[in-house]
């Protein structure tokens, strides 16, 4: 997003609207080129195909069956709970942003 609005609330609105980056005026051509290159680098990285199951200690998440097992026993999850767990399981050792979790659970949760 390229804009003259530099207040924090404007930046947050931009990111909430789906911006990958937010650049305020005035800016240098070198900074703009560096930011475009960074986005292109991220876009070229191959996306890993997730495993069909993820195990973490006593927890096993089976994506193919959309099931969750703890200590060998099935755990009933709501659709929202499963969507959140799936998003976290697919991003091990990474910080998952609030907006990404909201996107993962669907538009019905994005307004709450």
N, C-alpha and C positions, 0 to 999 in steps of 0.2 A: 504494500500500500504506500503510495506516495502522496503526501499531504502537507499542508501548512499547519494543521492542527497538532500541537505538540503537548497538550495537557494529558495527564495520565488517563483520565476518563475517556478521552478520544482514542487513545492507543488501545485501551481495553475493549472498547466498542469495535475497533478494527479487527482485533484478534478474535473476538467473539463472532464477528461476521465471517470469519474464515481466512483472514489474511495470514500468510506464512511469515511475513516480515512487515515492518512498519518503518518508513523512512520519512523524516520531516525536513521541510525546507528551512533554511538553505542546506544544501549538501554538495559534496564534491563529486565530480564525475568518477574519480577513482573509487570512492566509497560505493557508489551505485554499481560500478562494474564488479567490485569485490563481492557485493551482496548477490548479484545475479549469478556470478560464478559459484558461490556457495549453494544457492538453490539448485543450479544445474548439477553440481556434484552429488547432492542428496538425491536428485531425481534419477541419476544414473546408477546408483547403488542397487544391486540385485536384491529383491525382496526374498527373504528366506521363507521356504515353505514350512509351515509349522508341523511338528510331529502330530500324529493322530491322538497321542496321549501325553500328558505331562504329569510327572510324579514329583511330589515334594514332601519328603518325610512320610507321614501317614496318609497324605492326601493324594488321590489320583483323579485327574480330570480327563475324561474320554470325550474328545471333540466329535468324533464320528457318531457316537451314541447320545451325545449331549447329556452325559451322566457324570455324577460326582460320587466318589467313594472315599470314605474315611475309615481306617481300620477294617477294611474289607466289607463295610456296610454301606449300602446306598444311602445318599443324603438327598432328600427332596428339596430342591431350590425353586424359587419363583423364576420367571423368565428374566426379570431384572437382576436378581442375585446371580444367576448363571452368566448373564452377559457381563456383569462386573468381574466375576471370577475369571471368565475366559480372557477378558482384556488384560487382567493382571498376569495370568498364567502365560500369555503370549509375549509378555514383556519382562522376562526375568531380569533381575539386577538393574532395572531401569526405573526412573521416576516416571509415573504415568500422570499426565496433567489432568486436572479436573475436567477441562473441556473435552478431552479425549474419552474420559469415562462417560461423560454425558452423551457424547456421540455414540458410544458403544451400546448404551442402553436404549437409545432411540429418542425420537423427538418428544415423546410424551413426558420424559423426565427432564428435558432441557429447560423447561420453564419453571420447574419447582426449585 
